[in-house]
Amino acid sequence: MSTISEYIERLEDWDKKTFLNLYRSDFSKRTKNFAKFFSFFGSLYFWVGIWLVWWLYGYITKDYYLLVIFTSGFEQSILIHILIRYKIVKRNRPFIALKDEGVKKHDDYIRIPYVMSDSEHKSFPSGHVTFLLFFGIIFAWYFEEYFWVILLIFIALDIIMAGSRIILGVHYPTDVLFGFLFAVIYAFLFLGLTYPYWVAFYYWIGPIISDIVHLRFL
């Protein structure tokens, strides 16, 4: 047990030192504005916009499959993510834990109305990194003829996202590293195990909701 504790302590020490070195670097100072801009593409605001695009596409084409996959994949994964982040790990963000070291929050999109009232305080794992790659895997799986092209593009974007989150003072290196890992785990759980059940559920409940809405506005 002591060996595990010592390992965790060394890891946290490395995490803190690495974060501070990156956060205080000249590169970090020069790229903060870019990091703020790029970080938006991992925010809930952005993904809601993408969800609306898929909804509009489904409404026009009457093909709701991608919308169902996108929606149910997020629903399942965010529940697991919330459990890990807010109930199990509960790790404070660097701008809170390292406030005395001069670390500040530079993310303009971090205050989002999640279920948890202290959502902006917890950092492990990075939601931006996790879900950017997770949705990349979803899209690569859906557009299978371009699987590797889409996946490699999203991996490259996610690496930039990971660096941006550290630069903005909202995540440690291990937060973003585990973000990659959890993206793969969420995708495996969804695409490898549960997505057929979600699809069946949505295609069952969809017409019911449509009929209710139709009757209400008659």
C-alpha positions as a Markdown table, in Angstrom:
| # | Residue | x | y | z |
|---|---|---|---|---|
| 1 | Met | 0.0 | 0.0 | 0.0 |
| 2 | Ser | 2.8 | 2.4 | 0.9 |
| 3 | Thr | 4.4 | 1.7 | -2.5 |
| 4 | Ile | 1.2 | 2.8 | -4.3 |
| 5 | Ser | 1.0 | 5.9 | -2.1 |
| 6 | Glu | 4.6 | 6.8 | -2.9 |
| 7 | Tyr | 4.0 | 6.3 | -6.6 |
| 8 | Ile | 0.9 | 8.5 | -6.6 |
| 9 | Glu | 2.8 | 11.2 | -4.7 |
| 10 | Arg | 5.7 | 11.1 | -7.2 |
| 11 | Leu | 3.2 | 11.3 | -10.0 |
| 12 | Glu | 1.4 | 14.3 | -8.5 |
| 13 | Asp | 4.8 | 16.0 | -7.9 |
| 14 | Trp | 5.7 | 15.4 | -11.6 |
| 15 | Asp | 2.3 | 16.6 | -12.7 |
| 16 | Lys | 2.6 | 19.9 | -10.7 |
| 17 | Lys | 6.2 | 20.6 | -11.9 |
| 18 | Thr | 5.4 | 19.8 | -15.5 |
| 19 | Phe | 2.3 | 21.9 | -15.5 |
| 20 | Leu | 4.1 | 24.9 | -14.0 |
| 21 | Asn | 6.9 | 24.6 | -16.5 |
| 22 | Leu | 4.5 | 24.6 | -19.4 |
| 23 | Tyr | 2.1 | 27.2 | -17.9 |
| 24 | Arg | 5.0 | 29.7 | -17.2 |
| 25 | Ser | 6.9 | 29.1 | -20.5 |
| 26 | Asp | 7.3 | 31.8 | -23.1 |
| 27 | Phe | 5.4 | 29.6 | -25.6 |
| 28 | Ser | 2.5 | 29.5 | -23.2 |
| 29 | Lys | 2.5 | 33.3 | -23.0 |
| 30 | Arg | 2.6 | 33.7 | -26.7 |
| 31 | Thr | -0.2 | 31.3 | -27.5 |
| 32 | Lys | -2.8 | 32.0 | -24.8 |
| 33 | Asn | -5.1 | 33.9 | -27.2 |
| 34 | Phe | -4.9 | 31.0 | -29.6 |
| 35 | Ala | -5.6 | 28.6 | -26.8 |
| 36 | Lys | -8.6 | 30.5 | -25.7 |
| 37 | Phe | -10.0 | 30.5 | -29.3 |
| 38 | Phe | -9.2 | 26.8 | -29.9 |
| 39 | Ser | -10.6 | 25.7 | -26.6 |
| 40 | Phe | -14.0 | 26.8 | -27.7 |
| 41 | Phe | -14.1 | 23.8 | -30.1 |
| 42 | Gly | -14.1 | 21.4 | -27.1 |
| 43 | Ser | -16.8 | 23.3 | -25.2 |
| 44 | Leu | -20.4 | 22.3 | -24.6 |
| 45 | Tyr | -21.5 | 25.3 | -26.6 |
| 46 | Phe | -19.7 | 24.0 | -29.7 |
| 47 | Trp | -21.0 | 20.5 | -29.4 |
| 48 | Val | -24.6 | 21.7 | -28.9 |
| 49 | Gly | -24.1 | 23.5 | -32.2 |
| 50 | Ile | -22.9 | 20.3 | -33.9 |
| 51 | Trp | -25.9 | 18.5 | -32.4 |
| 52 | Leu | -28.2 | 21.0 | -34.0 |
| 53 | Val | -26.5 | 20.6 | -37.3 |
| 54 | Trp | -27.1 | 16.8 | -37.1 |
| 55 | Trp | -30.7 | 17.4 | -36.0 |
| 56 | Leu | -31.3 | 19.7 | -39.0 |
| 57 | Tyr | -29.6 | 17.2 | -41.3 |
| 58 | Gly | -31.9 | 14.4 | -40.0 |
| 59 | Tyr | -35.0 | 16.6 | -40.4 |
| 60 | Ile | -34.1 | 17.4 | -44.0 |
| 61 | Thr | -33.0 | 13.9 | -45.0 |
| 62 | Lys | -35.2 | 11.9 | -42.6 |
| 63 | Asp | -32.1 | 10.0 | -41.7 |
| 64 | Tyr | -31.6 | 10.3 | -38.0 |
| 65 | Tyr | -29.0 | 7.6 | -37.5 |
| 66 | Leu | -26.0 | 9.9 | -37.0 |
| 67 | Leu | -28.0 | 12.1 | -34.7 |
| 68 | Val | -29.0 | 9.1 | -32.6 |
| 69 | Ile | -25.4 | 7.8 | -32.4 |
| 70 | Phe | -24.1 | 11.2 | -31.6 |
| 71 | Thr | -26.8 | 11.9 | -28.9 |
| 72 | Ser | -26.8 | 8.5 | -27.2 |
| 73 | Gly | -23.0 | 8.2 | -27.3 |
| 74 | Phe | -22.7 | 11.5 | -25.4 |
| 75 | Glu | -25.5 | 10.7 | -23.0 |
| 76 | Gln | -23.9 | 7.4 | -21.9 |
| 77 | Ser | -20.4 | 8.8 | -21.8 |
| 78 | Ile | -21.2 | 12.0 | -19.9 |
| 79 | Leu | -22.9 | 10.0 | -17.2 |
| 80 | Ile | -19.7 | 7.9 | -16.7 |
| 81 | His | -17.6 | 11.1 | -16.9 |
| 82 | Ile | -19.6 | 12.9 | -14.2 |
| 83 | Leu | -19.3 | 9.9 | -11.9 |
| 84 | Ile | -15.5 | 9.8 | -12.3 |
| 85 | Arg | -14.9 | 13.5 | -12.2 |
| 86 | Tyr | -17.2 | 14.6 | -9.5 |
| 87 | Lys | -17.8 | 11.6 | -7.3 |
| 88 | Ile | -14.7 | 9.5 | -7.5 |
| 89 | Val | -11.6 | 11.7 | -8.2 |
| 90 | Lys | -12.8 | 15.2 | -7.4 |
| 91 | Arg | -9.5 | 16.9 | -8.2 |
| 92 | Asn | -9.4 | 20.7 | -8.1 |
| 93 | Arg | -8.2 | 22.5 | -11.2 |
| 94 | Pro | -4.7 | 24.1 | -11.3 |
| 95 | Phe | -6.0 | 27.6 | -11.0 |
| 96 | Ile | -7.6 | 26.6 | -7.7 |
| 97 | Ala | -4.9 | 24.3 | -6.2 |
| 98 | Leu | -2.0 | 26.4 | -7.4 |
| 99 | Lys | -3.4 | 29.8 | -6.9 |
| 100 | Asp | -0.5 | 30.7 | -4.6 |
| 101 | Glu | 1.9 | 29.8 | -7.4 |
| 102 | Gly | 0.3 | 32.5 | -9.6 |
| 103 | Val | -1.8 | 30.2 | -11.7 |
| 104 | Lys | -4.9 | 31.9 | -13.1 |
| 105 | Lys | -7.9 | 30.7 | -15.1 |
| 106 | His | -7.8 | 31.9 | -18.7 |
| 107 | Asp | -10.7 | 29.9 | -20.1 |
| 108 | Asp | -13.7 | 32.1 | -21.1 |
| 109 | Tyr | -15.9 | 29.1 | -21.7 |
| 110 | Ile | -15.5 | 27.1 | -18.6 |
| 111 | Arg | -18.6 | 28.4 | -16.7 |
| 112 | Ile | -21.2 | 26.1 | -18.3 |
| 113 | Pro | -24.4 | 25.0 | -16.5 |
| 114 | Tyr | -23.6 | 21.3 | -15.9 |
| 115 | Val | -25.7 | 19.3 | -13.4 |
| 116 | Met | -23.0 | 19.9 | -10.8 |
| 117 | Ser | -22.9 | 23.4 | -9.3 |
| 118 | Asp | -19.1 | 23.1 | -8.8 |
| 119 | Ser | -18.4 | 21.9 | -12.3 |
| 120 | Glu | -15.8 | 24.6 | -13.1 |
| 121 | His | -13.7 | 23.4 | -10.1 |
| 122 | Lys | -12.9 | 19.8 | -11.0 |
| 123 | Ser | -10.4 | 18.8 | -13.6 |
| 124 | Phe | -9.8 | 15.0 | -14.0 |
| 125 | Pro | -10.1 | 13.9 | -16.7 |
| 126 | Ser | -10.3 | 16.7 | -19.2 |
| 127 | Gly | -13.7 | 16.9 | -20.8 |
| 128 | His | -12.5 | 18.9 | -23.7 |
| 129 | Val | -9.8 | 16.3 | -24.6 |
| 130 | Thr | -12.0 | 13.3 | -23.9 |
| 131 | Phe | -15.0 | 14.3 | -25.9 |
| 132 | Leu | -13.2 | 15.8 | -28.8 |
| 133 | Leu | -11.5 | 12.5 | -29.4 |
| 134 | Phe | -14.6 | 10.5 | -28.5 |
| 135 | Phe | -16.7 | 12.2 | -31.1 |
| 136 | Gly | -13.8 | 11.9 | -33.6 |
| 137 | Ile | -13.9 | 8.1 | -33.1 |
| 138 | Ile | -17.7 | 8.2 | -33.5 |
| 139 | Phe | -17.4 | 10.1 | -36.8 |
| 140 | Ala | -14.6 | 7.9 | -38.1 |
| 141 | Trp | -16.7 | 4.8 | -37.3 |
| 142 | Tyr | -19.7 | 6.3 | -39.0 |
| 143 | Phe | -17.9 | 7.5 | -42.1 |
| 144 | Glu | -15.9 | 4.2 | -42.2 |
| 145 | Glu | -14.5 | 4.8 | -45.8 |
| 146 | Tyr | -12.5 | 7.7 | -44.4 |
| 147 | Phe | -11.9 | 6.1 | -41.0 |
| 148 | Trp | -8.1 | 6.7 | -40.6 |
| 149 | Val | -8.2 | 10.1 | -42.2 |
| 150 | Ile | -10.9 | 11.4 | -39.8 |
| 151 | Leu | -9.3 | 9.7 | -36.8 |
| 152 | Leu | -5.8 | 11.0 | -37.5 |
| 153 | Ile | -7.2 | 14.6 | -38.0 |
| 154 | Phe | -9.1 | 14.4 | -34.6 |
| 155 | Ile | -6.0 | 13.0 | -32.8 |
| 156 | Ala | -3.9 | 15.9 | -34.1 |
| 157 | Leu | -6.6 | 18.4 | -33.1 |
| 158 | Asp | -6.9 | 16.7 | -29.7 |
| 159 | Ile | -3.2 | 17.1 | -29.1 |
| 160 | Ile | -3.5 | 20.8 | -29.7 |
| 161 | Met | -6.6 | 20.9 | -27.4 |
| 162 | Ala | -4.6 | 19.1 | -24.7 |
| 163 | Gly | -1.8 | 21.7 | -24.8 |
| 164 | Ser | -4.4 | 24.5 | -24.9 |
| 165 | Arg | -6.0 | 23.3 | -21.7 |
| 166 | Ile | -2.7 | 23.3 | -19.8 |
| 167 | Ile | -1.8 | 26.7 | -21.2 |
| 168 | Leu | -5.1 | 28.1 | -20.0 |
| 169 | Gly | -4.5 | 26.9 | -16.4 |
| 170 | Val | -7.5 | 24.6 | -16.2 |
| 171 | His | -5.9 | 21.1 | -16.5 |
| 172 | Tyr | -2.8 | 19.2 | -15.4 |
| 173 | Pro | -0.8 | 17.0 | -17.9 |
| 174 | Thr | -2.3 | 13.9 | -16.4 |
| 175 | Asp | -5.8 | 15.3 | -16.9 |
| 176 | Val | -5.3 | 15.6 | -20.6 |
| 177 | Leu | -3.3 | 12.4 | -20.9 |
| 178 | Phe | -6.1 | 10.4 | -19.2 |
| 179 | Gly | -8.5 | 12.3 | -21.4 |
| 180 | Phe | -7.2 | 10.5 | -24.4 |
| 181 | Leu | -7.5 | 7.2 | -22.5 |
| 182 | Phe | -11.0 | 7.8 | -21.4 |
| 183 | Ala | -12.1 | 8.8 | -24.9 |
| 184 | Val | -11.0 | 5.3 | -26.1 |
| 185 | Ile | -12.7 | 3.6 | -23.2 |
| 186 | Tyr | -16.0 | 5.5 | -23.7 |
| 187 | Ala | -15.9 | 4.7 | -27.4 |
| 188 | Phe | -15.2 | 1.1 | -26.8 |
| 189 | Leu | -18.1 | 0.8 | -24.3 |
| 190 | Phe | -20.5 | 2.6 | -26.6 |
| 191 | Leu | -19.5 | 1.2 | -30.0 |
| 192 | Gly | -18.4 | -2.2 | -28.8 |
| 193 | Leu | -21.2 | -2.9 | -26.4 |
| 194 | Thr | -24.2 | -0.6 | -26.0 |
| 195 | Tyr | -25.0 | 1.4 | -29.2 |
| 196 | Pro | -27.4 | -1.1 | -30.8 |
| 197 | Tyr | -29.6 | -0.9 | -27.7 |
| 198 | Trp | -29.5 | 2.9 | -27.8 |
| 199 | Val | -30.4 | 2.9 | -31.4 |
| 200 | Ala | -33.3 | 0.6 | -30.8 |
| 201 | Phe | -34.5 | 2.7 | -27.9 |
| 202 | Tyr | -34.4 | 6.0 | -29.9 |
| 203 | Tyr | -36.1 | 4.5 | -33.0 |
| 204 | Trp | -38.8 | 3.2 | -30.6 |
| 205 | Ile | -39.4 | 6.3 | -28.7 |
| 206 | Gly | -38.9 | 8.8 | -31.6 |
| 207 | Pro | -42.3 | 8.1 | -33.3 |
| 208 | Ile | -44.0 | 8.2 | -29.9 |
| 209 | Ile | -42.6 | 11.7 | -29.1 |
| 210 | Ser | -43.4 | 12.8 | -32.7 |
| 211 | Asp | -47.1 | 11.7 | -32.3 |
| 212 | Ile | -47.4 | 13.5 | -28.9 |
| 213 | Val | -46.0 | 16.7 | -30.4 |
| 214 | His | -48.2 | 16.4 | -33.4 |
| 215 | Leu | -51.4 | 16.0 | -31.3 |
| 216 | Arg | -50.5 | 18.9 | -29.0 |
| 217 | Phe | -50.3 | 21.3 | -31.9 |
| 218 | Leu | -53.4 | 20.1 | -33.7 |
